[in-house]
Amino acid sequence: MAGHSKFKNIMHRKGRADKLRAKLFSRLSREITVAAKSGMPDPAMNPRLRLAVNNAKAESMPKENIERAIKKAQGGEVDAMEEIRYEGRGPGGVQIVVDVLTDNRNRAASNVRTAFSKNGGALGEAGSVTFMWDRVGKIHYPAEAGTEDAVMEAAIEAGAMDVESDLVKPDIYEDAPGHTIWTAFEDLNDVAEAMSKVLGDPKSTAIVWKPQSEVQLSGEQVGTLFKLLDALDAEDDVQQVYSNEDISDEDAAKYAG
């Protein structure tokens, strides 16, 4: 188990994180509703719903909003919601995975395709990108949760795969100093619950896509990629966007505007 890693994802740019926050409650609510619809409406009996509710609480979503999202699962409107994954490439061959939750497949496909084509990218076939990525669990704790050694020890005991701690500069995953714990896909709930007993509740837990390698990007291609990622994030149907660019701090700052 390594203590650090050079892996980066798109959340390292603060400007993008701020834009995403404006839509955060909407996305969290949709995930709660779909999770409740996919199984029991009780978080104790539904692991996916438990993750969604915990993430909503970590972002200070009001209790009534959470309850409303769960109750919405009992209505017919959520029956039309579809989970779709799009895969493509951006400037410089950067790989991009887009998770969508929509009630209109044609609209979502058209909007995602347009975002790619207008910003130096192109959609690919299903599996054209994700075969080079891993589907894993991710747990994030703020820096004050514990020292690197304490978090590492708790993660090892809980059965995690890897830990990355960044307590000095902004964390590359959550835009704040902290610890990121990686787990096998099927172990996320067990690891999160075991670590909660030692370190308290995490800031967030999620099943995510993690690339096996990065694509180095520099110069104007960085600016084009940022426009593409922003265009995708602006779509109401888009839940998550993942990409595997490796960008210098200088270029990130230059083109972050």
Phi, psi and omega in degrees: 000122182273150179273336182221162178208152178273356181301133178232153169230182192292349184282004182286347184261113189301322181302320179291320180298321179295320179294320180296325184299329180298333181254005190299311183299322179298316181291320178296319179298317180296319179295320177299314182298313181293321178296319179294325180288330185283346181204210178292145179281010179254118181306328181293337183252000186225099184304318181295319179293322179298318177297315182296317180293317179298319179294322178295317178296322180296334179263014177064031174292132181302146182303320181295328176294319179296314180296322179295321180294323178291316180296330180298334181296339180277351179272162184287338187296330182285344179299333183275354182285133181238139173263123184229144177242130176246145181229141180195189180230148179250195179306139178072009180083013177301133180273138183226133176241130183238117176264126185239144173231112190217157173255009180213095184301318182296317179297313181299314181298317180296316182292319179294317179299318180296318179301318178294308188294329181276353185227042171072021181236181179206137176287148177241182178284161176301129180090355183289341179244315190293346176292346177254015179235163177244141176267111188224169174266146179227129178239133179239132174241143175291164184303324185287356179294334179164172177287168177302317181295319181294318180291319178300315180297316180296322181292319179298314181296328182278347179094024179287163180271322188199157177225137174233119180245134177222099188254001183252299180267168179306136182294136187289347181256321189243009178060031177200150178302144179168195184238132175245124182249129181255140180228164169294151182311311186280352184259358189305309183298315181296317180294316180299317181292320179294318180290328179298327180291337182259316187250357186088180183293139178287165176291321179202154173222142183197155167267125187226170171262131179234121183288151179277345178206169181244161175244121180287135182224143181209168176064213186296336178298331178296313179299320179295318179298316180300322178295321179294313180296321178295320180296320178293315181296334182286344181286130181298328182284342185279126178266313182216148175230130179237142177211161189241034178288150172239110187235140178291155177301325182295313180292322179300316180292321183294320187254013185279353190298000000 
